[in-house]
Amino acid sequence: MALGRIARSVGRPAGDGGPTRSQASLLATVARHETVGVRELAEYENLNPTMCSRMLGKLEDDGLVTRSPDADDKRVILAHITAAGARVAADLRARRTALFAEHLAELDVPDVDALHDALPALEALADRMACGGKTPRL
């Protein structure tokens, strides 16, 4: 429950007309990969392909991503980050980092150390859950 509350707090949109929490997550994943198949993207984000495609359409309309067929397999659609999308993703990441830093600075050293020690296990869990229990392909 604590992780969910933290995720909701960090993912809260700034209210500046930018991407929604779900769109921001999708954008961050495309930015991390630079180019990713839409089916893989839907798996990473735990979305059905139709919803993923709709969200990509909104991000594409905003100039943050582009889509194109794969050169080797025209059935595969690839999502690509644009320069504007990379800037928005970086800005969102900077905001989240600043928010975390602000709140981490208020914790006692033992609590910060405990969080630091737990990070590898939390990252492994997140990777496994994002891939349906399979070994991550990231």
DSSP file (Angstrom, degrees, kcal/mol; ACC not computed):
  #  RESIDUE AA STRUCTURE BP1 BP2  ACC     N-H-->O    O-->H-N    N-H-->O    O-->H-N    TCO  KAPPA ALPHA  PHI   PSI    X-CA   Y-CA   Z-CA
    1    1 A M     >        0   0    0      0, 0.0     4,-2.2     0, 0.0     5,-0.2   0.000 360.0 360.0 360.0 -37.1    0.0    0.0    0.0
    2    2 A A  H  >  +     0   0    0      1,-0.2     4,-2.5     2,-0.2     5,-0.2   0.917 360.0  51.1 -63.4 -42.4    2.9    2.4    0.8
    3    3 A L  H  > S+     0   0    0      1,-0.2     4,-2.7     2,-0.2    -1,-0.2   0.892 109.6  51.2 -62.6 -38.4    4.4    1.8   -2.7
    4    4 A G  H  > S+     0   0    0      2,-0.2     4,-2.4     1,-0.2    -1,-0.2   0.907 110.2  48.3 -63.9 -42.6    1.0    2.6   -4.3
    5    5 A R  H  X S+     0   0    0     -4,-2.2     4,-2.2     2,-0.2    -2,-0.2   0.902 113.0  48.3 -64.9 -40.8    0.7    5.8   -2.3
    6    6 A I  H  X S+     0   0    0     -4,-2.5     4,-2.8     2,-0.2     5,-0.3   0.938 111.5  50.0 -64.0 -45.9    4.2    6.9   -3.2
    7    7 A A  H  X S+     0   0    0     -4,-2.7     4,-2.5     1,-0.2    -2,-0.2   0.901 111.3  48.8 -60.4 -41.6    3.6    6.1   -6.9
    8    8 A R  H  X S+     0   0    0     -4,-2.4     4,-0.6     2,-0.2    -1,-0.2   0.903 112.8  47.8 -65.5 -39.9    0.3    8.1   -6.9
    9    9 A S  H >< S+     0   0    0     -4,-2.2     3,-0.6     1,-0.2    -2,-0.2   0.922 117.0  41.6 -66.1 -44.0    2.0   11.1   -5.2
   10   10 A V  H 3< S+     0   0    0     -4,-2.8    -2,-0.2     1,-0.2    -1,-0.2   0.846 115.9  50.1 -72.8 -33.8    5.0   11.1   -7.6
   11   11 A G  H 3< S+     0   0    0     -4,-2.5    -1,-0.2    -5,-0.3    -2,-0.2   0.464  77.8 124.7 -85.9  -0.9    2.8   10.4  -10.6
   12   12 A R    <<  -     0   0    0     -4,-0.6    -3,-0.0    -3,-0.6     8,-0.0  -0.403  68.0-115.3 -61.9 125.8    0.4   13.2   -9.9
   13   13 A P        -     0   0    0      0, 0.0    -1,-0.1     0, 0.0     7,-0.1  -0.250  14.4-125.5 -61.9 152.0    0.2   15.5  -13.0
   14   14 A A        -     0   0    0      1,-0.1    -2,-0.1    -3,-0.1    -3,-0.0   0.585  38.1-119.9 -74.6 -10.2    1.5   19.1  -12.5
   15   15 A G  S    S+     0   0    0      1,-0.1    -1,-0.1     3,-0.0    -3,-0.0   0.679  81.2 120.3  79.4  15.9   -1.8   20.4  -13.8
   16   16 A D  S    S-     0   0    0      3,-0.1    -1,-0.1     0, 0.0    -2,-0.0   0.195  93.4 -97.2 -99.6  16.2    0.0   22.2  -16.6
   17   17 A G  S    S+     0   0    0      1,-0.1     3,-0.1     2,-0.1     0, 0.0   0.581  83.9 133.7  80.9   8.5   -1.9   20.4  -19.4
   18   18 A G        -     0   0    0      1,-0.2    -1,-0.1    70,-0.0     6,-0.1   0.042  65.1 -48.3 -76.3-167.7    1.0   17.9  -19.8
   19   19 A P        -     0   0    0      0, 0.0    -1,-0.2     0, 0.0    -3,-0.1  -0.252  59.5-111.8 -65.1 151.4    0.5   14.2  -20.1
   20   20 A T     >  -     0   0    0     -3,-0.1     4,-2.9    -7,-0.1     5,-0.2  -0.186  39.6 -94.7 -68.6 172.9   -1.7   12.2  -17.7
   21   21 A R  H  > S+     0   0    0      2,-0.2     4,-2.0     1,-0.2     5,-0.1   0.919 128.3  46.0 -57.7 -45.3    0.0    9.8  -15.3
   22   22 A S  H  > S+     0   0    0      2,-0.2     4,-2.3     1,-0.2    -1,-0.2   0.910 114.0  47.7 -66.3 -42.6   -0.6    6.9  -17.7
   23   23 A Q  H  > S+     0   0    0      1,-0.2     4,-3.0     2,-0.2    -2,-0.2   0.896 110.4  52.7 -64.7 -39.2    0.7    8.9  -20.7
   24   24 A A  H  X S+     0   0    0     -4,-2.9     4,-2.5     2,-0.2    -1,-0.2   0.891 109.1  49.4 -63.8 -39.5    3.7   10.0  -18.7
   25   25 A S  H  X S+     0   0    0     -4,-2.0     4,-2.0     2,-0.2    -1,-0.2   0.929 113.1  46.5 -64.2 -45.2    4.5    6.4  -17.8
   26   26 A L  H  X S+     0   0    0     -4,-2.3     4,-2.4     1,-0.2    -2,-0.2   0.922 112.8  50.0 -61.6 -45.3    4.2    5.3  -21.5
   27   27 A L  H  X S+     0   0    0     -4,-3.0     4,-2.9     1,-0.2    -2,-0.2   0.904 108.7  52.3 -60.6 -43.1    6.3    8.3  -22.6
   28   28 A A  H  X S+     0   0    0     -4,-2.5     4,-2.3     2,-0.2    -1,-0.2   0.886 109.5  49.6 -62.0 -39.1    9.0    7.4  -20.1
   29   29 A T  H  X S+     0   0    0     -4,-2.0     4,-1.7     2,-0.2    -2,-0.2   0.922 112.3  46.4 -67.8 -43.2    9.1    3.9  -21.3
   30   30 A V  H  X S+     0   0    0     -4,-2.4     4,-2.5     1,-0.2    51,-0.3   0.922 113.2  50.8 -63.1 -42.3    9.4    5.0  -25.0
   31   31 A A  H  < S+     0   0    0     -4,-2.9    -2,-0.2     1,-0.2    -1,-0.2   0.893 107.7  52.9 -62.0 -40.2   12.1    7.5  -23.9
   32   32 A R  H  < S+     0   0    0     -4,-2.3    -1,-0.2     1,-0.2    -2,-0.2   0.871 121.4  31.3 -63.7 -37.0   14.1    4.8  -22.1
   33   33 A H  H  < S-     0   0    0     -4,-1.7     2,-2.3    -5,-0.1    -2,-0.2   0.672  87.8-153.3 -93.2 -19.6   14.1    2.6  -25.1
   34   34 A E  S  < S+     0   0    0     -4,-2.5    47,-2.3    -5,-0.2     2,-0.4  -0.251  84.1  29.1  68.8 -47.4   14.1    5.4  -27.8
   35   35 A T  E    S+A   80   0A   0     -2,-2.3     2,-0.3    45,-0.2    45,-0.2  -0.990  77.0 162.1-137.6 131.8   12.4    2.9  -30.2
   36   36 A V  E     -A   79   0A   0     43,-2.2    43,-3.3    -2,-0.4     2,-0.1  -0.997  41.1-104.4-149.6 143.9   10.2    0.1  -29.0
   37   37 A G  E  >  -A   78   0A   0     -2,-0.3     4,-2.7    41,-0.2    41,-0.2  -0.429  28.9-128.4 -66.1 142.9    7.6   -2.2  -30.5
   38   38 A V  H  > S+     0   0    0     39,-2.8     4,-2.4     1,-0.2     5,-0.2   0.884 109.5  52.0 -63.1 -38.8    4.0   -1.2  -29.6
   39   39 A R  H  > S+     0   0    0     38,-0.3     4,-1.8     2,-0.2    -1,-0.2   0.927 112.1  45.9 -63.7 -43.8    3.2   -4.8  -28.5
   40   40 A E  H  > S+     0   0    0      2,-0.2     4,-2.9     1,-0.2    -2,-0.2   0.909 111.1  53.5 -62.5 -41.8    6.3   -4.8  -26.2
   41   41 A L  H  X S+     0   0    0     -4,-2.7     4,-2.4     1,-0.2    -2,-0.2   0.909 106.7  51.4 -59.8 -43.5    5.4   -1.4  -24.9
   42   42 A A  H  X>S+     0   0    0     -4,-2.4     5,-2.9     1,-0.2     4,-0.5   0.893 111.4  48.4 -61.6 -39.5    1.9   -2.6  -24.0
   43   43 A E  H ><5S+     0   0    0     -4,-1.8     3,-0.9     3,-0.2    -2,-0.2   0.936 110.7  49.9 -65.8 -46.4    3.5   -5.5  -22.1
   44   44 A Y  H 3<5S+     0   0    0     -4,-2.9    -2,-0.2     1,-0.3    -1,-0.2   0.895 118.1  39.9 -57.2 -41.1    5.9   -3.3  -20.3
   45   45 A E  H 3<5S-     0   0    0     -4,-2.4    -1,-0.3    -5,-0.2    -2,-0.2   0.440 108.7-123.2 -91.1  -0.7    3.1   -0.9  -19.3
   46   46 A N  T <<5 +     0   0    0     -3,-0.9     2,-0.3    -4,-0.5    -3,-0.2   0.922  65.8 136.6  56.7  47.3    0.6   -3.8  -18.6
   47   47 A L      < -     0   0    0     -5,-2.9    -1,-0.2    -6,-0.1    -2,-0.1  -0.856  62.1-108.0-118.1 153.8   -1.9   -2.3  -21.1
   48   48 A N     >  -     0   0    0     -2,-0.3     4,-2.5     1,-0.1     3,-0.3  -0.591  38.1-113.3 -75.5 150.5   -4.0   -4.0  -23.7
   49   49 A P  H  > S+     0   0    0      0, 0.0     4,-2.5     0, 0.0     5,-0.2   0.821 114.6  55.0 -56.8 -34.6   -2.7   -3.2  -27.2
   50   50 A T  H  > S+     0   0    0      2,-0.2     4,-2.2     1,-0.2     5,-0.2   0.937 110.8  44.2 -65.3 -45.9   -5.7   -1.1  -28.1
   51   51 A M  H  > S+     0   0    0     -3,-0.3     4,-2.6     2,-0.2     5,-0.2   0.909 113.0  52.4 -64.4 -41.3   -5.4    1.1  -25.1
   52   52 A C  H  X S+     0   0    0     -4,-2.5     4,-2.6     1,-0.2    -2,-0.2   0.922 109.5  49.4 -59.7 -44.1   -1.7    1.4  -25.7
   53   53 A S  H  X S+     0   0    0     -4,-2.5     4,-2.2    -5,-0.2    -1,-0.2   0.896 110.4  50.4 -63.7 -40.6   -2.3    2.4  -29.3
   54   54 A R  H  X S+     0   0    0     -4,-2.2     4,-1.8     2,-0.2    -2,-0.2   0.928 112.0  47.3 -62.3 -44.7   -4.9    5.1  -28.3
   55   55 A M  H  X S+     0   0    0     -4,-2.6     4,-2.3     1,-0.2    -2,-0.2   0.908 111.0  51.1 -65.1 -40.7   -2.5    6.5  -25.7
   56   56 A L  H  X S+     0   0    0     -4,-2.6     4,-2.9     1,-0.2    -1,-0.2   0.882 105.6  57.5 -61.8 -37.0    0.3    6.6  -28.3
   57   57 A G  H  X S+     0   0    0     -4,-2.2     4,-2.6     2,-0.2    -1,-0.2   0.906 107.1  47.1 -59.6 -42.0   -2.0    8.4  -30.7
   58   58 A K  H  X S+     0   0    0     -4,-1.8     4,-1.6     2,-0.2    -1,-0.2   0.925 113.8  47.3 -65.3 -44.0   -2.5   11.2  -28.1
   59   59 A L  H  <>S+     0   0    0     -4,-2.3     5,-2.8     1,-0.2     6,-0.8   0.868 112.7  50.3 -64.8 -35.3    1.3   11.4  -27.5
   60   60 A E  H ><5S+     0   0    0     -4,-2.9     3,-1.7     4,-0.2    -2,-0.2   0.916 107.1  53.3 -68.0 -42.6    1.8   11.4  -31.3
   61   61 A D  H 3<5S+     0   0    0     -4,-2.6    -1,-0.2     1,-0.3    -2,-0.2   0.841 108.4  51.7 -58.5 -32.9   -0.8   14.2  -31.7
   62   62 A D  T 3<5S-     0   0    0     -4,-1.6    -1,-0.3    -5,-0.1    -2,-0.2   0.446 117.9-115.2 -83.9  -0.5    1.2   16.2  -29.2
   63   63 A G  T < 5S+     0   0    0     -3,-1.7    22,-0.5     2,-0.2    21,-0.3   0.685  85.2 115.4  78.2  18.5    4.5   15.6  -31.1
   64   64 A L  S   <S+     0   0    0     -5,-2.8    18,-2.2    20,-0.2     2,-0.3   0.737  78.7  14.3 -94.6 -24.7    6.1   13.5  -28.3
   65   65 A V  E     -B   81   0A   0     -6,-0.8     2,-0.3    16,-0.2    -2,-0.2  -0.937  61.9-152.3-139.8 163.0    6.3   10.2  -30.2
   66   66 A T  E     -B   80   0A   0     14,-2.2    14,-3.0    -2,-0.3     2,-0.4  -0.924  10.8-146.2-128.9 160.8    6.1    8.9  -33.7
   67   67 A R  E     +B   79   0A   0     -2,-0.3    12,-0.2    12,-0.2    10,-0.0  -0.964  21.6 163.3-127.2 147.4    5.1    5.5  -35.0
   68   68 A S  E     -B   78   0A   0     10,-2.0    10,-3.5    -2,-0.4     2,-0.1  -0.987  40.6 -94.9-154.8 156.5    6.3    3.6  -38.0
   69   69 A P  E     -B   77   0A   0      0, 0.0     8,-0.2     0, 0.0     2,-0.2  -0.464  48.9-101.5 -71.2 148.7    6.2    0.1  -39.4
   70   70 A D        -     0   0    0      6,-2.9     6,-0.2     3,-0.7     5,-0.0  -0.495  24.2-134.1 -67.0 136.6    9.3   -2.1  -38.7
   71   71 A A  S    S+     0   0    0      1,-0.2     3,-0.2    -2,-0.2    -1,-0.1   0.826 104.7  41.3 -63.5 -32.0   11.6   -2.3  -41.7
   72   72 A D  S    S+     0   0    0      1,-0.3     2,-0.3     2,-0.0    -1,-0.2   0.737 128.2  25.0 -89.2 -24.7   12.0   -6.1  -41.3
   73   73 A D    >   -     0   0    0      3,-0.2     3,-2.2     1,-0.1    -3,-0.7  -0.831  62.4-163.7-145.4  99.9    8.4   -6.9  -40.5
   74   74 A K  T 3  S+     0   0    0     -2,-0.3    -1,-0.1     1,-0.3    -3,-0.1   0.628  88.3  67.7 -63.3 -14.0    5.6   -4.5  -41.7
   75   75 A R  T 3  S+     0   0    0     -6,-0.1     2,-0.5     2,-0.0    -1,-0.3   0.721  87.8  80.9 -75.5 -20.3    3.2   -6.1  -39.2
   76   76 A V    <   -     0   0    0     -3,-2.2    -6,-2.9    -6,-0.2     2,-0.5  -0.742  69.2-154.8 -92.1 129.2    5.2   -4.7  -36.3
   77   77 A I  E     - B   0  69A   0     -2,-0.5   -39,-2.8    -8,-0.2     2,-0.4  -0.886   8.9-154.5-103.6 133.0    4.6   -1.0  -35.4
   78   78 A L  E     -AB  37  68A   0    -10,-3.5   -10,-2.0    -2,-0.5     2,-0.4  -0.847   4.7-146.2-107.6 142.0    7.4    0.8  -33.6
   79   79 A A  E     -AB  36  67A   0    -43,-3.3   -43,-2.2    -2,-0.4     2,-0.4  -0.907  17.8-167.1-104.4 135.3    7.1    3.8  -31.3
   80   80 A H  E     -AB  35  66A   0    -14,-3.0   -14,-2.2    -2,-0.4     2,-0.3  -0.960  19.5-124.4-124.3 139.1    9.9    6.3  -31.4
   81   81 A I  E     - B   0  65A   0    -47,-2.3   -16,-0.2    -2,-0.4     2,-0.2  -0.605  25.3-145.9 -77.5 141.3   10.6    9.2  -29.0
   82   82 A T     >  -     0   0    0    -18,-2.2     4,-2.6    -2,-0.3     5,-0.2  -0.547  28.9-104.2 -97.0 171.2   10.9   12.6  -30.6
   83   83 A A  H  > S+     0   0    0      1,-0.2     4,-2.0     2,-0.2     5,-0.1   0.912 125.7  48.7 -60.8 -41.5   13.2   15.4  -29.4
   84   84 A A  H  > S+     0   0    0    -21,-0.3     4,-2.4     1,-0.2    -1,-0.2   0.905 110.9  50.6 -65.1 -40.0   10.2   17.1  -27.8
   85   85 A G  H  > S+     0   0    0    -22,-0.5     4,-2.8     1,-0.2    -2,-0.2   0.892 108.4  51.7 -63.8 -40.3    9.1   13.8  -26.2
   86   86 A A  H  X S+     0   0    0     -4,-2.6     4,-2.3     2,-0.2    -1,-0.2   0.890 110.2  49.6 -64.0 -38.7   12.6   13.3  -24.8
   87   87 A R  H  X S+     0   0    0     -4,-2.0     4,-2.3     2,-0.2    -2,-0.2   0.924 112.5  46.3 -65.9 -43.9   12.5   16.8  -23.3
   88   88 A V  H  X S+     0   0    0     -4,-2.4     4,-2.7     2,-0.2     5,-0.2   0.927 113.3  49.4 -64.2 -44.7    9.1   16.3  -21.7
   89   89 A A  H  X S+     0   0    0     -4,-2.8     4,-2.3     1,-0.2    -2,-0.2   0.909 112.2  48.4 -61.0 -42.1   10.2   12.9  -20.3
   90   90 A A  H  X S+     0   0    0     -4,-2.3     4,-2.4     2,-0.2    -1,-0.2   0.892 111.5  50.1 -65.6 -39.1   13.4   14.4  -18.9
   91   91 A D  H  X S+     0   0    0     -4,-2.3     4,-2.3     2,-0.2    -2,-0.2   0.921 111.1  48.3 -65.3 -43.9   11.4   17.2  -17.3
   92   92 A L  H  X S+     0   0    0     -4,-2.7     4,-2.3     1,-0.2    -2,-0.2   0.906 112.3  49.4 -62.7 -41.0    8.9   14.8  -15.7
   93   93 A R  H  X S+     0   0    0     -4,-2.3     4,-2.8    -5,-0.2    -2,-0.2   0.910 109.6  51.5 -64.1 -42.1   11.8   12.7  -14.4
   94   94 A A  H  X S+     0   0    0     -4,-2.4     4,-2.5     2,-0.2    -2,-0.2   0.896 109.6  50.3 -62.3 -40.0   13.5   15.8  -13.0
   95   95 A R  H  X S+     0   0    0     -4,-2.3     4,-2.3     2,-0.2    -1,-0.2   0.928 112.4  46.4 -63.5 -44.7   10.3   16.8  -11.2
   96   96 A R  H  X S+     0   0    0     -4,-2.3     4,-2.7     1,-0.2    -2,-0.2   0.918 112.6  50.5 -63.9 -42.5    9.9   13.3   -9.7
   97   97 A T  H  X S+     0   0    0     -4,-2.8     4,-2.9     1,-0.2    -2,-0.2   0.913 110.7  48.8 -61.9 -43.3   13.5   13.3   -8.7
   98   98 A A  H  X S+     0   0    0     -4,-2.5     4,-2.5     2,-0.2    -1,-0.2   0.899 111.3  50.3 -63.7 -40.6   13.2   16.7   -7.0
   99   99 A L  H  X S+     0   0    0     -4,-2.3     4,-1.9     2,-0.2    -2,-0.2   0.931 112.9  45.8 -63.8 -45.3   10.1   15.5   -5.2
  100  100 A F  H  X S+     0   0    0     -4,-2.7     4,-3.2     1,-0.2     5,-0.3   0.938 112.9  50.3 -61.3 -46.7   11.8   12.4   -3.9
  101  101 A A  H  X S+     0   0    0     -4,-2.9     4,-2.0     1,-0.2    -2,-0.2   0.901 108.7  52.7 -59.9 -41.9   14.9   14.4   -2.9
  102  102 A E  H  < S+     0   0    0     -4,-2.5     4,-0.4     1,-0.2    -1,-0.2   0.923 116.5  38.2 -59.8 -45.5   12.8   16.9   -1.0
  103  103 A H  H >< S+     0   0    0     -4,-1.9     3,-0.8     1,-0.2     4,-0.4   0.842 112.7  55.4 -79.6 -33.0   11.1   14.2    1.0
  104  104 A L  H >< S+     0   0    0     -4,-3.2     3,-1.6     1,-0.2    -1,-0.2   0.865 100.2  61.7 -64.3 -34.6   14.1   11.9    1.4
  105  105 A A  T 3< S+     0   0    0     -4,-2.0    -1,-0.2     1,-0.3    -2,-0.2   0.732  99.7  56.2 -64.0 -21.1   15.9   14.8    3.0
  106  106 A E  T <  S+     0   0    0     -3,-0.8    -1,-0.3    -4,-0.4    -2,-0.2   0.572  91.8  92.6 -87.4  -9.4   13.3   14.9    5.8
  107  107 A L  S <  S-     0   0    0     -3,-1.6     2,-0.1    -4,-0.4    -3,-0.0  -0.470  83.1-104.8 -85.0 156.4   13.9   11.2    6.7
  108  108 A D    >>  -     0   0    0     -2,-0.1     4,-2.0     1,-0.1     3,-0.6  -0.444  34.9-109.2 -72.5 153.2   16.3   10.0    9.4
  109  109 A V  H 3> S+     0   0    0      1,-0.2     4,-2.8     2,-0.2     5,-0.2   0.874 117.1  54.8 -54.3 -44.5   19.5    8.4    8.2
  110  110 A P  H 3> S+     0   0    0      0, 0.0     4,-2.2     0, 0.0    -1,-0.2   0.882 108.9  48.9 -59.8 -35.9   18.5    4.8    9.2
  111  111 A D  H <> S+     0   0    0     -3,-0.6     4,-2.2     2,-0.2    -2,-0.2   0.911 111.6  48.3 -68.8 -41.3   15.3    5.1    7.2
  112  112 A V  H  X S+     0   0    0     -4,-2.0     4,-2.5     2,-0.2    -1,-0.2   0.917 112.2  50.0 -63.2 -42.9   17.3    6.4    4.1
  113  113 A D  H  X S+     0   0    0     -4,-2.8     4,-2.5     1,-0.2    -2,-0.2   0.907 109.5  51.0 -62.0 -41.7   19.8    3.5    4.6
  114  114 A A  H  X S+     0   0    0     -4,-2.2     4,-1.5    -5,-0.2    -1,-0.2   0.905 111.1  48.1 -63.5 -41.6   16.9    1.0    4.8
  115  115 A L  H  X S+     0   0    0     -4,-2.2     4,-1.0     2,-0.2    -2,-0.2   0.924 111.2  50.7 -63.3 -44.5   15.4    2.4    1.6
  116  116 A H  H >< S+     0   0    0     -4,-2.5     3,-0.7     1,-0.2    -2,-0.2   0.914 110.1  49.6 -59.4 -44.2   18.8    2.3   -0.2
  117  117 A D  H 3< S+     0   0    0     -4,-2.5     4,-0.4     1,-0.2    -1,-0.2   0.799 110.4  51.5 -66.2 -28.6   19.3   -1.3    0.9
  118  118 A A  H 3X S+     0   0    0     -4,-1.5     4,-2.3    -5,-0.2    -1,-0.2   0.653  86.3  87.7 -83.0 -15.5   15.8   -2.3   -0.4
  119  119 A L  H <X S+     0   0    0     -4,-1.0     4,-2.9    -3,-0.7     5,-0.3   0.891  84.2  51.3 -56.3 -48.0   16.2   -0.8   -3.9
  120  120 A P  H  > S+     0   0    0      0, 0.0     4,-2.3     0, 0.0    -1,-0.2   0.918 113.3  45.8 -58.0 -41.4   17.8   -3.8   -5.6
  121  121 A A  H  > S+     0   0    0     -4,-0.4     4,-2.3    -3,-0.2    -2,-0.2   0.903 113.6  49.1 -67.2 -40.1   15.1   -6.1   -4.4
  122  122 A L  H  X S+     0   0    0     -4,-2.3     4,-2.6     2,-0.2    -1,-0.2   0.897 111.3  49.7 -65.8 -39.8   12.3   -3.6   -5.4
  123  123 A E  H  X S+     0   0    0     -4,-2.9     4,-2.5    -5,-0.2    -2,-0.2   0.913 111.4  48.8 -64.7 -42.4   13.8   -3.2   -8.8
  124  124 A A  H  X S+     0   0    0     -4,-2.3     4,-2.4    -5,-0.3    -2,-0.2   0.913 112.8  48.2 -63.2 -42.4   14.0   -6.9   -9.4
  125  125 A L  H  X S+     0   0    0     -4,-2.3     4,-2.7     2,-0.2     5,-0.2   0.928 111.4  49.5 -63.4 -45.5   10.4   -7.3   -8.2
  126  126 A A  H  X S+     0   0    0     -4,-2.6     4,-2.4     1,-0.2    -2,-0.2   0.913 111.7  49.2 -60.8 -43.7    9.2   -4.5  -10.5
  127  127 A D  H  X S+     0   0    0     -4,-2.5     4,-1.2     2,-0.2    -1,-0.2   0.927 112.9  46.7 -61.9 -45.7   11.0   -6.0  -13.5
  128  128 A R  H  <>S+     0   0    0     -4,-2.4     5,-3.7     1,-0.2     6,-0.4   0.913 114.1  47.4 -64.5 -42.2    9.5   -9.4  -12.8
  129  129 A M  H ><5S+     0   0    0     -4,-2.7     3,-1.4     1,-0.2    -1,-0.2   0.887 108.9  54.0 -67.7 -37.7    6.1   -8.1  -12.4
  130  130 A A  H 3<5S+     0   0    0     -4,-2.4   -84,-0.2     1,-0.3    -1,-0.2   0.771 112.5  45.4 -66.1 -25.2    6.3   -5.9  -15.5
  131  131 A C  T ><5S-     0   0    0     -4,-1.2     3,-1.5    -3,-0.3    -1,-0.3   0.118 119.7-106.1-106.4  20.3    7.2   -9.0  -17.5
  132  132 A G  T < 5S-     0   0    0     -3,-1.4    -3,-0.2     1,-0.3    -2,-0.1   0.818  79.1 -50.9  62.7  32.1    4.5  -11.3  -16.0
  133  133 A G  T 3 <S+     0   0    0     -5,-3.7    -1,-0.3     1,-0.3    -4,-0.1   0.392 112.5 120.1  87.1  -3.6    7.0  -13.2  -13.9
  134  134 A K  S <  S-     0   0    0     -3,-1.5    -1,-0.3    -6,-0.4    -3,-0.2  -0.432  80.2 -80.8 -87.3 166.5    9.4  -13.9  -16.8
  135  135 A T        -     0   0    0     -2,-0.1    -1,-0.1    -3,-0.1    -7,-0.0  -0.525  59.4-106.7 -65.1 128.9   13.0  -12.8  -17.0
  136  136 A P        -     0   0    0      0, 0.0    -1,-0.1     0, 0.0    -8,-0.1  -0.234  20.3-156.1 -61.6 144.9   12.9   -9.1  -18.1
  137  137 A R              0   0    0      1,-0.2    -2,-0.1   -10,-0.1   -10,-0.0   0.296 360.0 360.0-100.0   7.1   14.0   -8.3  -21.7
  138  138 A L              0   0    0    -11,-0.1    -1,-0.2     0, 0.0   -11,-0.0   0.509 360.0 360.0 -63.4 360.0   15.0   -4.7  -20.8
